[in-house]
Amino acid sequence: MINTLIARVVDLISLAHARKGFEYIADTAAHEGSFHVIEAITDATFTVPGTVSAAGDNLPNALILTAGSRLYGNFSAIKLASGTALAYHS
């Protein structure tokens, strides 16, 4: 029962992230926009992860997210060096 409840909560959170759509990123081009979650589909290395406007800081270069990991914040630009990711629009 508790596992079913946890699974349902995870499903609801996932739906909330995707309500405004997402951008699939599998190249090394800069992707600009307003994003609130970055999810690594495969292990992903970000050369310029973007600006976390809530904190006013840039994330470090060469940030690595393992497959399935999520990074939350306010991102204005995302650029991969390798891997694939979903960037959820805010």
PyMOL Python script that loads the backbone (N, CA, C, O; Angstrom):
from pymol import cmd

cmd.read_pdbstr("""\
ATOM      1  N   MET A   1       0.823  -1.197   0.000  1.00  0.00           N
ATOM      2  CA  MET A   1       0.000   0.000   0.000  1.00  0.00           C
ATOM      3  C   MET A   1       0.865   1.259   0.000  1.00  0.00           C
ATOM      4  O   MET A   1       0.624   2.174  -0.787  1.00  0.00           O
ATOM      5  N   ILE A   2       1.873   1.311   0.881  1.00  0.00           N
ATOM      6  CA  ILE A   2       2.721   2.499   0.957  1.00  0.00           C
ATOM      7  C   ILE A   2       3.520   2.679  -0.334  1.00  0.00           C
ATOM      8  O   ILE A   2       3.740   3.809  -0.771  1.00  0.00           O
ATOM      9  N   ASN A   3       3.958   1.567  -0.951  1.00  0.00           N
ATOM     10  CA  ASN A   3       4.685   1.669  -2.217  1.00  0.00           C
ATOM     11  C   ASN A   3       3.793   2.224  -3.321  1.00  0.00           C
ATOM     12  O   ASN A   3       4.258   2.992  -4.163  1.00  0.00           O
ATOM     13  N   THR A   4       2.529   1.847  -3.326  1.00  0.00           N
ATOM     14  CA  THR A   4       1.577   2.368  -4.303  1.00  0.00           C
ATOM     15  C   THR A   4       1.370   3.862  -4.104  1.00  0.00           C
ATOM     16  O   THR A   4       1.295   4.615  -5.075  1.00  0.00           O
ATOM     17  N   LEU A   5       1.278   4.291  -2.865  1.00  0.00           N
ATOM     18  CA  LEU A   5       1.114   5.707  -2.557  1.00  0.00           C
ATOM     19  C   LEU A   5       2.343   6.496  -2.987  1.00  0.00           C
ATOM     20  O   LEU A   5       2.216   7.565  -3.585  1.00  0.00           O
ATOM     21  N   ILE A   6       3.516   5.986  -2.693  1.00  0.00           N
ATOM     22  CA  ILE A   6       4.756   6.666  -3.086  1.00  0.00           C
ATOM     23  C   ILE A   6       4.845   6.747  -4.608  1.00  0.00           C
ATOM     24  O   ILE A   6       5.213   7.786  -5.156  1.00  0.00           O
ATOM     25  N   ALA A   7       4.513   5.662  -5.285  1.00  0.00           N
ATOM     26  CA  ALA A   7       4.543   5.665  -6.747  1.00  0.00           C
ATOM     27  C   ALA A   7       3.583   6.710  -7.311  1.00  0.00           C
ATOM     28  O   ALA A   7       3.910   7.385  -8.288  1.00  0.00           O
ATOM     29  N   ARG A   8       2.413   6.849  -6.712  1.00  0.00           N
ATOM     30  CA  ARG A   8       1.422   7.837  -7.169  1.00  0.00           C
ATOM     31  C   ARG A   8       1.924   9.263  -6.964  1.00  0.00           C
ATOM     32  O   ARG A   8       1.732  10.121  -7.826  1.00  0.00           O
ATOM     33  N   VAL A   9       2.564   9.517  -5.826  1.00  0.00           N
ATOM     34  CA  VAL A   9       3.124  10.852  -5.561  1.00  0.00           C
ATOM     35  C   VAL A   9       4.214  11.171  -6.578  1.00  0.00           C
ATOM     36  O   VAL A   9       4.265  12.286  -7.097  1.00  0.00           O
ATOM     37  N   VAL A  10       5.078  10.213  -6.868  1.00  0.00           N
ATOM     38  CA  VAL A  10       6.133  10.417  -7.875  1.00  0.00           C
ATOM     39  C   VAL A  10       5.512  10.717  -9.234  1.00  0.00           C
ATOM     40  O   VAL A  10       5.993  11.598  -9.947  1.00  0.00           O
ATOM     41  N   ASP A  11       4.450   9.999  -9.607  1.00  0.00           N
ATOM     42  CA  ASP A  11       3.758  10.259 -10.870  1.00  0.00           C
ATOM     43  C   ASP A  11       3.198  11.676 -10.908  1.00  0.00           C
ATOM     44  O   ASP A  11       3.321  12.357 -11.926  1.00  0.00           O
ATOM     45  N   LEU A  12       2.597  12.124  -9.836  1.00  0.00           N
ATOM     46  CA  LEU A  12       2.023  13.478  -9.787  1.00  0.00           C
ATOM     47  C   LEU A  12       3.096  14.546  -9.890  1.00  0.00           C
ATOM     48  O   LEU A  12       2.906  15.551 -10.575  1.00  0.00           O
ATOM     49  N   ILE A  13       4.215  14.340  -9.221  1.00  0.00           N
ATOM     50  CA  ILE A  13       5.329  15.295  -9.311  1.00  0.00           C
ATOM     51  C   ILE A  13       5.845  15.356 -10.741  1.00  0.00           C
ATOM     52  O   ILE A  13       6.118  16.439 -11.259  1.00  0.00           O
ATOM     53  N   SER A  14       5.979  14.205 -11.377  1.00  0.00           N
ATOM     54  CA  SER A  14       6.451  14.165 -12.763  1.00  0.00           C
ATOM     55  C   SER A  14       5.503  14.905 -13.689  1.00  0.00           C
ATOM     56  O   SER A  14       5.953  15.630 -14.575  1.00  0.00           O
ATOM     57  N   LEU A  15       4.207  14.739 -13.503  1.00  0.00           N
ATOM     58  CA  LEU A  15       3.227  15.453 -14.326  1.00  0.00           C
ATOM     59  C   LEU A  15       3.326  16.965 -14.124  1.00  0.00           C
ATOM     60  O   LEU A  15       3.187  17.728 -15.079  1.00  0.00           O
ATOM     61  N   ALA A  16       3.564  17.394 -12.900  1.00  0.00           N
ATOM     62  CA  ALA A  16       3.683  18.826 -12.615  1.00  0.00           C
ATOM     63  C   ALA A  16       4.878  19.425 -13.342  1.00  0.00           C
ATOM     64  O   ALA A  16       4.801  20.555 -13.825  1.00  0.00           O
ATOM     65  N   HIS A  17       5.977  18.692 -13.427  1.00  0.00           N
ATOM     66  CA  HIS A  17       7.163  19.196 -14.130  1.00  0.00           C
ATOM     67  C   HIS A  17       6.902  19.387 -15.611  1.00  0.00           C
ATOM     68  O   HIS A  17       7.420  20.322 -16.221  1.00  0.00           O
ATOM     69  N   ALA A  18       6.110  18.515 -16.187  1.00  0.00           N
ATOM     70  CA  ALA A  18       5.916  18.505 -17.637  1.00  0.00           C
ATOM     71  C   ALA A  18       4.714  19.328 -18.098  1.00  0.00           C
ATOM     72  O   ALA A  18       4.395  19.307 -19.286  1.00  0.00           O
ATOM     73  N   ARG A  19       4.050  20.035 -17.225  1.00  0.00           N
ATOM     74  CA  ARG A  19       2.807  20.710 -17.600  1.00  0.00           C
ATOM     75  C   ARG A  19       2.999  21.752 -18.699  1.00  0.00           C
ATOM     76  O   ARG A  19       2.061  22.017 -19.451  1.00  0.00           O
ATOM     77  N   LYS A  20       4.184  22.351 -18.816  1.00  0.00           N
ATOM     78  CA  LYS A  20       4.445  23.327 -19.875  1.00  0.00           C
ATOM     79  C   LYS A  20       5.360  22.762 -20.950  1.00  0.00           C
ATOM     80  O   LYS A  20       5.860  23.497 -21.802  1.00  0.00           O
ATOM     81  N   GLY A  21       5.573  21.467 -20.903  1.00  0.00           N
ATOM     82  CA  GLY A  21       6.384  20.823 -21.929  1.00  0.00           C
ATOM     83  C   GLY A  21       7.853  20.760 -21.554  1.00  0.00           C
ATOM     84  O   GLY A  21       8.280  21.262 -20.514  1.00  0.00           O
ATOM     85  N   PHE A  22       8.593  20.140 -22.417  1.00  0.00           N
ATOM     86  CA  PHE A  22      10.023  19.979 -22.180  1.00  0.00           C
ATOM     87  C   PHE A  22      10.757  20.018 -23.501  1.00  0.00           C
ATOM     88  O   PHE A  22      10.154  19.912 -24.569  1.00  0.00           O
ATOM     89  N   GLU A  23      12.059  20.170 -23.416  1.00  0.00           N
ATOM     90  CA  GLU A  23      12.913  20.156 -24.594  1.00  0.00           C
ATOM     91  C   GLU A  23      13.880  18.988 -24.446  1.00  0.00           C
ATOM     92  O   GLU A  23      14.568  18.871 -23.432  1.00  0.00           O
ATOM     93  N   TYR A  24      13.932  18.127 -25.454  1.00  0.00           N
ATOM     94  CA  TYR A  24      14.863  17.006 -25.469  1.00  0.00           C
ATOM     95  C   TYR A  24      16.187  17.525 -26.009  1.00  0.00           C
ATOM     96  O   TYR A  24      16.227  18.089 -27.102  1.00  0.00           O
ATOM     97  N   ILE A  25      17.262  17.344 -25.266  1.00  0.00           N
ATOM     98  CA  ILE A  25      18.567  17.867 -25.665  1.00  0.00           C
ATOM     99  C   ILE A  25      19.524  16.701 -25.865  1.00  0.00           C
ATOM    100  O   ILE A  25      19.796  15.941 -24.936  1.00  0.00           O
ATOM    101  N   ALA A  26      20.028  16.569 -27.077  1.00  0.00           N
ATOM    102  CA  ALA A  26      20.954  15.485 -27.416  1.00  0.00           C
ATOM    103  C   ALA A  26      22.083  15.991 -28.306  1.00  0.00           C
ATOM    104  O   ALA A  26      22.687  15.223 -29.055  1.00  0.00           O
ATOM    105  N   ASP A  27      22.363  17.287 -28.220  1.00  0.00           N
ATOM    106  CA  ASP A  27      23.420  17.868 -29.039  1.00  0.00           C
ATOM    107  C   ASP A  27      24.261  18.815 -28.194  1.00  0.00           C
ATOM    108  O   ASP A  27      24.044  18.936 -26.988  1.00  0.00           O
ATOM    109  N   THR A  28      25.216  19.482 -28.822  1.00  0.00           N
ATOM    110  CA  THR A  28      26.096  20.398 -28.074  1.00  0.00           C
ATOM    111  C   THR A  28      25.742  21.863 -28.323  1.00  0.00           C
ATOM    112  O   THR A  28      26.502  22.757 -27.952  1.00  0.00           O
ATOM    113  N   ALA A  29      24.596  22.110 -28.948  1.00  0.00           N
ATOM    114  CA  ALA A  29      24.147  23.492 -29.174  1.00  0.00           C
ATOM    115  C   ALA A  29      23.622  24.087 -27.869  1.00  0.00           C
ATOM    116  O   ALA A  29      23.175  23.361 -26.981  1.00  0.00           O
ATOM    117  N   ALA A  30      23.681  25.409 -27.763  1.00  0.00           N
ATOM    118  CA  ALA A  30      23.113  26.090 -26.595  1.00  0.00           C
ATOM    119  C   ALA A  30      21.591  26.121 -26.736  1.00  0.00           C
ATOM    120  O   ALA A  30      21.063  26.459 -27.795  1.00  0.00           O
ATOM    121  N   HIS A  31      20.903  25.769 -25.668  1.00  0.00           N
ATOM    122  CA  HIS A  31      19.437  25.791 -25.639  1.00  0.00           C
ATOM    123  C   HIS A  31      19.026  26.851 -24.627  1.00  0.00           C
ATOM    124  O   HIS A  31      19.286  26.716 -23.431  1.00  0.00           O
ATOM    125  N   GLU A  32      18.382  27.903 -25.117  1.00  0.00           N
ATOM    126  CA  GLU A  32      17.985  29.008 -24.248  1.00  0.00           C
ATOM    127  C   GLU A  32      16.484  28.985 -24.025  1.00  0.00           C
ATOM    128  O   GLU A  32      15.713  28.566 -24.888  1.00  0.00           O
ATOM    129  N   GLY A  33      16.091  29.440 -22.857  1.00  0.00           N
ATOM    130  CA  GLY A  33      14.685  29.486 -22.506  1.00  0.00           C
ATOM    131  C   GLY A  33      14.551  29.627 -21.010  1.00  0.00           C
ATOM    132  O   GLY A  33      15.496  30.014 -20.321  1.00  0.00           O
ATOM    133  N   SER A  34      13.393  29.317 -20.521  1.00  0.00           N
ATOM    134  CA  SER A  34      13.138  29.364 -19.084  1.00  0.00           C
ATOM    135  C   SER A  34      12.812  27.934 -18.640  1.00  0.00           C
ATOM    136  O   SER A  34      11.736  27.413 -18.934  1.00  0.00           O
ATOM    137  N   PHE A  35      13.742  27.317 -17.938  1.00  0.00           N
ATOM    138  CA  PHE A  35      13.612  25.928 -17.516  1.00  0.00           C
ATOM    139  C   PHE A  35      13.677  25.841 -15.992  1.00  0.00           C
ATOM    140  O   PHE A  35      14.371  26.638 -15.360  1.00  0.00           O
ATOM    141  N   HIS A  36      12.958  24.876 -15.388  1.00  0.00           N
ATOM    142  CA  HIS A  36      13.004  24.731 -13.941  1.00  0.00           C
ATOM    143  C   HIS A  36      13.525  23.369 -13.481  1.00  0.00           C
ATOM    144  O   HIS A  36      13.848  23.202 -12.305  1.00  0.00           O
ATOM    145  N   VAL A  37      13.611  22.404 -14.382  1.00  0.00           N
ATOM    146  CA  VAL A  37      14.165  21.097 -14.043  1.00  0.00           C
ATOM    147  C   VAL A  37      14.975  20.599 -15.230  1.00  0.00           C
ATOM    148  O   VAL A  37      14.545  20.708 -16.378  1.00  0.00           O
ATOM    149  N   ILE A  38      16.149  20.052 -14.944  1.00  0.00           N
ATOM    150  CA  ILE A  38      16.937  19.361 -15.958  1.00  0.00           C
ATOM    151  C   ILE A  38      17.050  17.918 -15.491  1.00  0.00           C
ATOM    152  O   ILE A  38      17.491  17.650 -14.373  1.00  0.00           O
ATOM    153  N   GLU A  39      16.647  16.988 -16.356  1.00  0.00           N
ATOM    154  CA  GLU A  39      16.707  15.564 -16.017  1.00  0.00           C
ATOM    155  C   GLU A  39      17.639  14.860 -16.997  1.00  0.00           C
ATOM    156  O   GLU A  39      17.450  14.949 -18.210  1.00  0.00           O
ATOM    157  N   ALA A  40      18.640  14.162 -16.476  1.00  0.00           N
ATOM    158  CA  ALA A  40      19.569  13.421 -17.328  1.00  0.00           C
ATOM    159  C   ALA A  40      18.912  12.123 -17.778  1.00  0.00           C
ATOM    160  O   ALA A  40      18.482  11.324 -16.947  1.00  0.00           O
ATOM    161  N   ILE A  41      18.832  11.911 -19.075  1.00  0.00           N
ATOM    162  CA  ILE A  41      18.310  10.667 -19.621  1.00  0.00           C
ATOM    163  C   ILE A  41      19.436   9.633 -19.643  1.00  0.00           C
ATOM    164  O   ILE A  41      19.248   8.492 -19.223  1.00  0.00           O
ATOM    165  N   THR A  42      20.590  10.038 -20.129  1.00  0.00           N
ATOM    166  CA  THR A  42      21.818   9.259 -20.004  1.00  0.00           C
ATOM    167  C   THR A  42      22.773  10.122 -19.190  1.00  0.00           C
ATOM    168  O   THR A  42      22.476  11.292 -18.945  1.00  0.00           O
ATOM    169  N   ASP A  43      23.905   9.581 -18.765  1.00  0.00           N
ATOM    170  CA  ASP A  43      24.882  10.418 -18.072  1.00  0.00           C
ATOM    171  C   ASP A  43      25.151  11.643 -18.945  1.00  0.00           C
ATOM    172  O   ASP A  43      25.452  11.509 -20.131  1.00  0.00           O
ATOM    173  N   ALA A  44      25.043  12.826 -18.362  1.00  0.00           N
ATOM    174  CA  ALA A  44      25.150  14.060 -19.139  1.00  0.00           C
ATOM    175  C   ALA A  44      26.154  15.012 -18.487  1.00  0.00           C
ATOM    176  O   ALA A  44      26.128  15.233 -17.276  1.00  0.00           O
ATOM    177  N   THR A  45      27.037  15.568 -19.319  1.00  0.00           N
ATOM    178  CA  THR A  45      27.994  16.573 -18.873  1.00  0.00           C
ATOM    179  C   THR A  45      27.579  17.903 -19.479  1.00  0.00           C
ATOM    180  O   THR A  45      27.391  18.015 -20.690  1.00  0.00           O
ATOM    181  N   PHE A  46      27.438  18.906 -18.628  1.00  0.00           N
ATOM    182  CA  PHE A  46      27.016  20.238 -19.057  1.00  0.00           C
ATOM    183  C   PHE A  46      28.227  21.146 -19.086  1.00  0.00           C
ATOM    184  O   PHE A  46      28.935  21.278 -18.087  1.00  0.00           O
ATOM    185  N   THR A  47      28.474  21.783 -20.247  1.00  0.00           N
ATOM    186  CA  THR A  47      29.591  22.719 -20.327  1.00  0.00           C
ATOM    187  C   THR A  47      29.190  24.074 -19.763  1.00  0.00           C
ATOM    188  O   THR A  47      29.981  24.727 -19.081  1.00  0.00           O
ATOM    189  N   VAL A  48      27.978  24.492 -20.044  1.00  0.00           N
ATOM    190  CA  VAL A  48      27.453  25.736 -19.488  1.00  0.00           C
ATOM    191  C   VAL A  48      26.026  25.441 -19.039  1.00  0.00           C
ATOM    192  O   VAL A  48      25.090  25.628 -19.816  1.00  0.00           O
ATOM    193  N   PRO A  49      25.843  24.984 -17.801  1.00  0.00           N
ATOM    194  CA  PRO A  49      24.515  24.582 -17.373  1.00  0.00           C
ATOM    195  C   PRO A  49      23.491  25.703 -17.358  1.00  0.00           C
ATOM    196  O   PRO A  49      22.293  25.425 -17.412  1.00  0.00           O
ATOM    197  N   GLY A  50      23.907  26.941 -17.287  1.00  0.00           N
ATOM    198  CA  GLY A  50      22.953  28.039 -17.257  1.00  0.00           C
ATOM    199  C   GLY A  50      23.015  28.779 -15.943  1.00  0.00           C
ATOM    200  O   GLY A  50      23.827  28.463 -15.073  1.00  0.00           O
ATOM    201  N   THR A  51      22.178  29.736 -15.809  1.00  0.00           N
ATOM    202  CA  THR A  51      22.160  30.564 -14.620  1.00  0.00           C
ATOM    203  C   THR A  51      21.053  30.108 -13.691  1.00  0.00           C
ATOM    204  O   THR A  51      19.908  29.930 -14.108  1.00  0.00           O
ATOM    205  N   VAL A  52      21.400  29.922 -12.437  1.00  0.00           N
ATOM    206  CA  VAL A  52      20.388  29.630 -11.428  1.00  0.00           C
ATOM    207  C   VAL A  52      19.972  30.971 -10.863  1.00  0.00           C
ATOM    208  O   VAL A  52      20.583  31.468  -9.917  1.00  0.00           O
ATOM    209  N   SER A  53      18.922  31.567 -11.447  1.00  0.00           N
ATOM    210  CA  SER A  53      18.576  32.929 -11.073  1.00  0.00           C
ATOM    211  C   SER A  53      18.119  33.084  -9.647  1.00  0.00           C
ATOM    212  O   SER A  53      18.290  34.155  -9.065  1.00  0.00           O
ATOM    213  N   ALA A  54      17.538  32.042  -9.057  1.00  0.00           N
ATOM    214  CA  ALA A  54      17.081  32.153  -7.670  1.00  0.00           C
ATOM    215  C   ALA A  54      18.255  32.394  -6.737  1.00  0.00           C
ATOM    216  O   ALA A  54      18.129  33.129  -5.758  1.00  0.00           O
ATOM    217  N   ALA A  55      19.391  31.784  -7.032  1.00  0.00           N
ATOM    218  CA  ALA A  55      20.567  31.947  -6.180  1.00  0.00           C
ATOM    219  C   ALA A  55      21.488  33.033  -6.709  1.00  0.00           C
ATOM    220  O   ALA A  55      22.351  33.526  -5.983  1.00  0.00           O
ATOM    221  N   GLY A  56      21.310  33.410  -7.970  1.00  0.00           N
ATOM    222  CA  GLY A  56      22.159  34.436  -8.560  1.00  0.00           C
ATOM    223  C   GLY A  56      23.539  33.940  -8.917  1.00  0.00           C
ATOM    224  O   GLY A  56      24.445  34.744  -9.140  1.00  0.00           O
ATOM    225  N   ASP A  57      23.721  32.626  -8.976  1.00  0.00           N
ATOM    226  CA  ASP A  57      25.038  32.059  -9.261  1.00  0.00           C
ATOM    227  C   ASP A  57      24.987  31.203 -10.509  1.00  0.00           C
ATOM    228  O   ASP A  57      23.941  30.656 -10.861  1.00  0.00           O
ATOM    229  N   ASN A  58      26.129  31.091 -11.177  1.00  0.00           N
ATOM    230  CA  ASN A  58      26.261  30.151 -12.283  1.00  0.00           C
ATOM    231  C   ASN A  58      26.715  28.818 -11.720  1.00  0.00           C
ATOM    232  O   ASN A  58      27.484  28.775 -10.759  1.00  0.00           O
ATOM    233  N   LEU A  59      26.248  27.740 -12.309  1.00  0.00           N
ATOM    234  CA  LEU A  59      26.714  26.424 -11.915  1.00  0.00           C
ATOM    235  C   LEU A  59      28.104  26.206 -12.497  1.00  0.00           C
ATOM    236  O   LEU A  59      28.455  26.828 -13.499  1.00  0.00           O
ATOM    237  N   PRO A  60      28.894  25.340 -11.891  1.00  0.00           N
ATOM    238  CA  PRO A  60      30.259  25.129 -12.391  1.00  0.00           C
ATOM    239  C   PRO A  60      30.272  24.473 -13.762  1.00  0.00           C
ATOM    240  O   PRO A  60      29.370  23.707 -14.098  1.00  0.00           O
ATOM    241  N   ASN A  61      31.303  24.775 -14.558  1.00  0.00           N
ATOM    242  CA  ASN A  61      31.480  24.098 -15.839  1.00  0.00           C
ATOM    243  C   ASN A  61      31.771  22.629 -15.581  1.00  0.00           C
ATOM    244  O   ASN A  61      32.253  22.261 -14.510  1.00  0.00           O
ATOM    245  N   ALA A  62      31.480  21.803 -16.555  1.00  0.00           N
ATOM    246  CA  ALA A  62      31.725  20.359 -16.500  1.00  0.00           C
ATOM    247  C   ALA A  62      30.928  19.674 -15.392  1.00  0.00           C
ATOM    248  O   ALA A  62      31.400  18.701 -14.804  1.00  0.00           O
ATOM    249  N   LEU A  63      29.740  20.166 -15.107  1.00  0.00           N
ATOM    250  CA  LEU A  63      28.850  19.510 -14.157  1.00  0.00           C
ATOM    251  C   LEU A  63      28.355  18.216 -14.780  1.00  0.00           C
ATOM    252  O   LEU A  63      27.931  18.212 -15.935  1.00  0.00           O
ATOM    253  N   ILE A  64      28.402  17.111 -14.031  1.00  0.00           N
ATOM    254  CA  ILE A  64      27.963  15.813 -14.539  1.00  0.00           C
ATOM    255  C   ILE A  64      26.746  15.351 -13.751  1.00  0.00           C
ATOM    256  O   ILE A  64      26.773  15.284 -12.522  1.00  0.00           O
ATOM    257  N   LEU A  65      25.675  15.032 -14.478  1.00  0.00           N
ATOM    258  CA  LEU A  65      24.491  14.416 -13.877  1.00  0.00           C
ATOM    259  C   LEU A  65      24.427  12.974 -14.362  1.00  0.00           C
ATOM    260  O   LEU A  65      24.534  12.714 -15.560  1.00  0.00           O
ATOM    261  N   THR A  66      24.253  12.045 -13.442  1.00  0.00           N
ATOM    262  CA  THR A  66      24.117  10.649 -13.843  1.00  0.00           C
ATOM    263  C   THR A  66      22.696  10.410 -14.347  1.00  0.00           C
ATOM    264  O   THR A  66      21.767  11.141 -14.004  1.00  0.00           O
ATOM    265  N   ALA A  67      22.551   9.380 -15.161  1.00  0.00           N
ATOM    266  CA  ALA A  67      21.244   9.055 -15.747  1.00  0.00           C
ATOM    267  C   ALA A  67      20.182   8.947 -14.657  1.00  0.00           C
ATOM    268  O   ALA A  67      20.382   8.272 -13.647  1.00  0.00           O
ATOM    269  N   GLY A  68      19.055   9.617 -14.872  1.00  0.00           N
ATOM    270  CA  GLY A  68      17.956   9.592 -13.919  1.00  0.00           C
ATOM    271  C   GLY A  68      17.989  10.705 -12.887  1.00  0.00           C
ATOM    272  O   GLY A  68      17.009  10.912 -12.172  1.00  0.00           O
ATOM    273  N   SER A  69      19.111  11.431 -12.796  1.00  0.00           N
ATOM    274  CA  SER A  69      19.226  12.526 -11.827  1.00  0.00           C
ATOM    275  C   SER A  69      18.497  13.760 -12.335  1.00  0.00           C
ATOM    276  O   SER A  69      18.374  13.978 -13.540  1.00  0.00           O
ATOM    277  N   ARG A  70      18.016  14.564 -11.390  1.00  0.00           N
ATOM    278  CA  ARG A  70      17.349  15.824 -11.728  1.00  0.00           C
ATOM    279  C   ARG A  70      18.035  16.967 -10.996  1.00  0.00           C
ATOM    280  O   ARG A  70      18.500  16.821  -9.865  1.00  0.00           O
ATOM    281  N   LEU A  71      18.084  18.106 -11.673  1.00  0.00           N
ATOM    282  CA  LEU A  71      18.635  19.321 -11.092  1.00  0.00           C
ATOM    283  C   LEU A  71      17.530  20.362 -11.144  1.00  0.00           C
ATOM    284  O   LEU A  71      16.973  20.627 -12.209  1.00  0.00           O
ATOM    285  N   TYR A  72      17.206  20.958  -9.993  1.00  0.00           N
ATOM    286  CA  TYR A  72      16.115  21.926  -9.884  1.00  0.00           C
ATOM    287  C   TYR A  72      16.680  23.331  -9.747  1.00  0.00           C
ATOM    288  O   TYR A  72      17.693  23.533  -9.076  1.00  0.00           O
ATOM    289  N   GLY A  73      16.034  24.301 -10.376  1.00  0.00           N
ATOM    290  CA  GLY A  73      16.450  25.695 -10.274  1.00  0.00           C
ATOM    291  C   GLY A  73      15.759  26.518 -11.343  1.00  0.00           C
ATOM    292  O   GLY A  73      14.764  26.086 -11.924  1.00  0.00           O
ATOM    293  N   ASN A  74      16.278  27.684 -11.597  1.00  0.00           N
ATOM    294  CA  ASN A  74      15.788  28.561 -12.665  1.00  0.00           C
ATOM    295  C   ASN A  74      16.915  28.708 -13.665  1.00  0.00           C
ATOM    296  O   ASN A  74      17.873  29.441 -13.421  1.00  0.00           O
ATOM    297  N   PHE A  75      16.811  28.016 -14.792  1.00  0.00           N
ATOM    298  CA  PHE A  75      17.882  27.968 -15.776  1.00  0.00           C
ATOM    299  C   PHE A  75      17.517  28.773 -17.009  1.00  0.00           C
ATOM    300  O   PHE A  75      16.389  28.694 -17.497  1.00  0.00           O
ATOM    301  N   SER A  76      18.461  29.541 -17.511  1.00  0.00           N
ATOM    302  CA  SER A  76      18.214  30.352 -18.698  1.00  0.00           C
ATOM    303  C   SER A  76      18.909  29.787 -19.934  1.00  0.00           C
ATOM    304  O   SER A  76      18.542  30.133 -21.056  1.00  0.00           O
ATOM    305  N   ALA A  77      19.899  28.931 -19.748  1.00  0.00           N
ATOM    306  CA  ALA A  77      20.608  28.331 -20.879  1.00  0.00           C
ATOM    307  C   ALA A  77      21.191  26.989 -20.455  1.00  0.00           C
ATOM    308  O   ALA A  77      21.630  26.814 -19.318  1.00  0.00           O
ATOM    309  N   ILE A  78      21.186  26.052 -21.389  1.00  0.00           N
ATOM    310  CA  ILE A  78      21.714  24.720 -21.128  1.00  0.00           C
ATOM    311  C   ILE A  78      22.542  24.314 -22.335  1.00  0.00           C
ATOM    312  O   ILE A  78      22.102  24.454 -23.476  1.00  0.00           O
ATOM    313  N   LYS A  79      23.747  23.810 -22.079  1.00  0.00           N
ATOM    314  CA  LYS A  79      24.606  23.343 -23.162  1.00  0.00           C
ATOM    315  C   LYS A  79      25.292  22.064 -22.716  1.00  0.00           C
ATOM    316  O   LYS A  79      26.007  22.053 -21.714  1.00  0.00           O
ATOM    317  N   LEU A  80      25.077  20.991 -23.458  1.00  0.00           N
ATOM    318  CA  LEU A  80      25.683  19.699 -23.135  1.00  0.00           C
ATOM    319  C   LEU A  80      27.022  19.534 -23.839  1.00  0.00           C
ATOM    320  O   LEU A  80      27.205  19.996 -24.965  1.00  0.00           O
ATOM    321  N   ALA A  81      27.955  18.870 -23.163  1.00  0.00           N
ATOM    322  CA  ALA A  81      29.187  18.421 -23.803  1.00  0.00           C
ATOM    323  C   ALA A  81      28.991  16.989 -24.283  1.00  0.00           C
ATOM    324  O   ALA A  81      29.547  16.575 -25.300  1.00  0.00           O
ATOM    325  N   SER A  82      28.179  16.232 -23.518  1.00  0.00           N
ATOM    326  CA  SER A  82      27.877  14.855 -23.894  1.00  0.00           C
ATOM    327  C   SER A  82      26.617  14.404 -23.182  1.00  0.00           C
ATOM    328  O   SER A  82      26.190  15.014 -22.202  1.00  0.00           O
ATOM    329  N   GLY A  83      26.017  13.317 -23.691  1.00  0.00           N
ATOM    330  CA  GLY A  83      24.831  12.746 -23.058  1.00  0.00           C
ATOM    331  C   GLY A  83      23.540  13.326 -23.603  1.00  0.00           C
ATOM    332  O   GLY A  83      23.528  14.054 -24.595  1.00  0.00           O
ATOM    333  N   THR A  84      22.441  12.977 -22.917  1.00  0.00           N
ATOM    334  CA  THR A  84      21.118  13.481 -23.305  1.00  0.00           C
ATOM    335  C   THR A  84      20.359  13.895 -22.052  1.00  0.00           C
ATOM    336  O   THR A  84      20.571  13.349 -20.970  1.00  0.00           O
ATOM    337  N   ALA A  85      19.467  14.873 -22.219  1.00  0.00           N
ATOM    338  CA  ALA A  85      18.715  15.393 -21.075  1.00  0.00           C
ATOM    339  C   ALA A  85      17.377  15.939 -21.531  1.00  0.00           C
ATOM    340  O   ALA A  85      17.181  16.248 -22.706  1.00  0.00           O
ATOM    341  N   LEU A  86      16.457  16.052 -20.578  1.00  0.00           N
ATOM    342  CA  LEU A  86      15.199  16.748 -20.774  1.00  0.00           C
ATOM    343  C   LEU A  86      15.267  18.028 -19.954  1.00  0.00           C
ATOM    344  O   LEU A  86      15.656  18.001 -18.787  1.00  0.00           O
ATOM    345  N   ALA A  87      14.892  19.138 -20.555  1.00  0.00           N
ATOM    346  CA  ALA A  87      14.821  20.419 -19.862  1.00  0.00           C
ATOM    347  C   ALA A  87      13.344  20.814 -19.817  1.00  0.00           C
ATOM    348  O   ALA A  87      12.736  21.049 -20.861  1.00  0.00           O
ATOM    349  N   TYR A  88      12.770  20.888 -18.628  1.00  0.00           N
ATOM    350  CA  TYR A  88      11.348  21.179 -18.470  1.00  0.00           C
ATOM    351  C   TYR A  88      11.123  22.692 -18.421  1.00  0.00           C
ATOM    352  O   TYR A  88      11.746  23.401 -17.631  1.00  0.00           O
ATOM    353  N   HIS A  89      10.218  23.171 -19.285  1.00  0.00           N
ATOM    354  CA  HIS A  89       9.896  24.600 -19.348  1.00  0.00           C
ATOM    355  C   HIS A  89       9.169  25.044 -18.075  1.00  0.00           C
ATOM    356  O   HIS A  89       8.346  24.320 -17.515  1.00  0.00           O
ATOM    357  N   SER A  90       9.508  26.266 -17.640  1.00  0.00           N
ATOM    358  CA  SER A  90       8.819  26.808 -16.463  1.00  0.00           C
ATOM    359  C   SER A  90       7.833  27.865 -16.877  1.00  0.00           C
ATOM    360  O   SER A  90       7.153  28.442 -16.028  1.00  0.00           O
TER     361      SER A  90
END
""", "prot")
cmd.dss("prot")
cmd.show_as("cartoon", "prot")
cmd.util.cbc("prot")
cmd.orient("prot")
